Amino acid sequence: MMTVSKKTYDLLFRLILVGDSCVGKSSILLRFSEDIFPTFISTIGVDFKVKTVEVNGKKIKLQIWDTAGGERFHTIVHTYYRGKNGIMLVYDITDEKTFEHITGNWLRNVLEHANEDVILMLLGNKCDLDDQRMVSKERGESFAQENGLKFLETSAKTNINVETAVMTLVEDILEKYPESGQASNNVDPAKNKNIEKSICFC
């Protein structure tokens, strides 16, 4: 006799991290989902992890996608913007080019391909390396304010603001999707045979 599994959450939110290679997207994801900081890793294509949190009495299942930042993966990554409730644009505060690519390319691509009502957040990662800083906090704040983004500086290594960033985004999404938590045009990882989920050590 077939048994039907009982759903263990109230809402499902889909988030995605985007930005250049080596800004720490995978490290942010692993810090939040498993509370670990890995040795250097590079995502090949797209990967995701799942974690359930509780906000305002609701159990919310988070499906958080991690994307490769390399140029050759951009056409793959674009397909995963649609159907996401929240997008985190990540740069490295010690590498000005990663910030310039957010302001010049990544945000434009997100706005072209993501749902119109998606909630966006800008993250300046590696804030523990303040002595190597190339992008001031004020620049990040100013850009975020000009473009209607939430903004935080984070450190996956020392666990600064990682949970705060994700939970702030979740709370904002909950305000927008209080009942269903669903966005349209979702990509089902189980049905997409072209997805690459490997993680390689560099």
C-alpha positions in Angstrom: 0.0 0.0 0.0 1.4 3.4 -1.0 2.0 5.8 1.9 1.8 9.5 1.4 4.5 11.5 3.1 3.3 14.4 5.3 4.6 17.8 4.2 6.9 19.1 7.0 6.8 22.8 6.0 4.3 25.6 5.4 6.0 27.6 2.7 8.7 27.1 0.1 11.0 30.0 -0.8 13.6 29.8 -3.5 16.8 31.9 -3.2 19.8 32.2 -5.4 23.3 33.6 -5.0 25.0 35.2 -8.0 28.3 37.1 -8.6 31.8 36.5 -9.9 33.9 33.4 -9.1 35.7 33.4 -5.8 33.6 36.0 -4.1 32.5 33.4 -1.5 29.0 32.4 -2.7 29.5 28.7 -1.9 31.1 29.6 1.4 28.1 31.7 2.4 25.7 28.9 1.4 27.7 26.3 3.4 28.0 28.6 6.4 24.3 29.2 6.5 23.1 25.6 5.7 25.7 23.6 7.6 27.6 26.1 9.7 30.9 25.2 8.2 33.6 27.2 6.3 35.2 25.0 3.6 38.6 25.2 2.0 38.5 27.0 -1.3 35.9 25.5 -3.7 34.6 26.4 -7.1 31.0 25.6 -8.1 30.6 24.0 -11.6 27.3 25.1 -13.1 24.7 25.2 -10.4 24.2 23.6 -7.0 21.6 24.0 -4.2 21.0 23.2 -0.6 17.9 23.0 1.5 17.2 24.2 5.0 14.0 24.7 7.0 13.7 27.7 9.2 10.8 29.1 11.3 9.6 32.7 11.0 6.5 34.1 12.7 5.3 30.6 13.5 5.6 29.3 10.0 8.0 26.6 8.9 9.7 27.8 5.7 11.6 25.4 3.5 14.5 27.3 1.8 15.9 26.0 -1.4 19.1 28.1 -1.9 20.9 27.9 -5.2 24.6 28.5 -5.7 25.8 29.5 -9.1 29.1 29.5 -10.9 30.5 32.9 -11.6 32.6 31.9 -14.6 31.7 33.5 -18.0 31.2 30.1 -19.6 28.3 29.3 -17.2 26.3 32.5 -17.7 23.9 31.0 -20.1 23.2 28.2 -17.7 22.8 30.6 -14.7 20.3 32.9 -16.5 17.7 30.0 -16.6 17.7 29.8 -12.9 16.8 33.4 -12.2 13.2 32.8 -13.1 10.9 31.6 -10.3 13.2 32.7 -7.5 11.7 34.7 -4.6 15.0 36.3 -3.6 18.4 36.9 -5.2 21.6 37.8 -3.4 24.2 39.6 -5.5 27.6 38.9 -3.9 30.9 40.8 -4.4 34.3 40.6 -2.6 35.2 43.8 -0.7 38.9 43.1 -1.4 38.4 42.9 -5.2 37.0 46.1 -6.9 36.4 44.3 -10.2 33.8 42.0 -8.5 31.9 45.1 -7.3 32.2 46.7 -10.8 30.8 43.5 -12.4 27.8 43.6 -10.0 27.1 47.2 -11.0 27.8 46.7 -14.6 26.6 43.2 -15.5 25.1 41.0 -12.8 22.4 43.4 -11.7 21.4 44.1 -15.3 21.2 40.4 -16.1 19.1 39.7 -13.1 16.7 42.5 -13.9 16.4 41.1 -17.5 15.7 37.5 -16.5 14.3 37.4 -13.0 10.6 37.8 -12.0 9.6 41.5 -11.7 8.6 41.1 -8.0 11.8 39.3 -6.9 13.5 40.8 -3.8 17.1 41.7 -4.3 20.0 42.0 -1.7 23.5 43.1 -2.2 26.2 41.4 -0.1 29.8 42.6 0.3 31.5 39.4 1.4 34.9 38.9 3.2 34.4 41.9 5.5 36.9 40.1 7.9 39.6 41.2 5.5 39.1 44.9 6.3 42.8 45.6 6.0 42.7 44.5 2.4 39.5 46.4 1.6 39.1 47.9 -1.9 35.4 48.7 -1.8 34.2 50.9 1.0 31.1 50.1 2.9 29.7 53.5 1.9 30.0 52.6 -1.9 28.1 49.4 -1.3 25.4 51.2 0.7 25.1 53.9 -1.9 24.7 51.6 -4.8 22.2 49.5 -2.9 20.2 52.5 -2.0 20.2 53.9 -5.6 18.9 50.6 -6.9 16.5 49.6 -4.2 18.5 46.7 -2.8 18.9 45.6 0.8 22.6 45.7 1.8 24.9 43.9 4.3 28.5 43.1 4.5 29.2 39.5 5.5 32.0 37.1 6.3 31.4 33.5 5.7 34.8 32.7 7.3 34.1 34.4 10.6 30.3 34.0 10.4 29.4 37.7 10.3 25.9 38.6 9.1 25.4 35.4 7.1 22.3 34.2 8.9 21.2 37.8 9.3 21.3 38.3 5.6 19.4 35.2 4.7 16.8 35.7 7.4 16.3 39.3 6.5 15.6 38.3 2.9 13.3 35.5 4.1 11.3 37.9 6.3 10.9 40.3 3.3 9.7 37.5 1.1 7.2 36.4 3.7 5.7 39.8 3.7 5.3 39.6 -0.1 4.2 35.9 -0.3 2.4 35.5 3.1 0.2 32.5 1.9 1.8 30.5 -0.9 5.4 31.5 -0.9 5.5 30.6 -4.6 6.9 32.5 -7.5 6.1 31.5 -11.1 8.3 29.7 -13.7 10.1 27.5 -11.2 12.9 25.3 -12.3 12.7 21.8 -10.9 16.2 20.4 -10.3 15.0 16.9 -10.5 13.6 17.4 -14.0 16.4 19.5 -15.5 19.0 17.0 -16.9 21.3 19.8 -18.0 22.1 21.0 -14.4 25.7 20.6 -13.3 26.0 20.3 -9.5 29.6 19.2 -9.0 31.9 21.1 -6.7 35.6 20.9 -7.5 38.5 21.7 -5.2 41.0 24.2 -6.7 
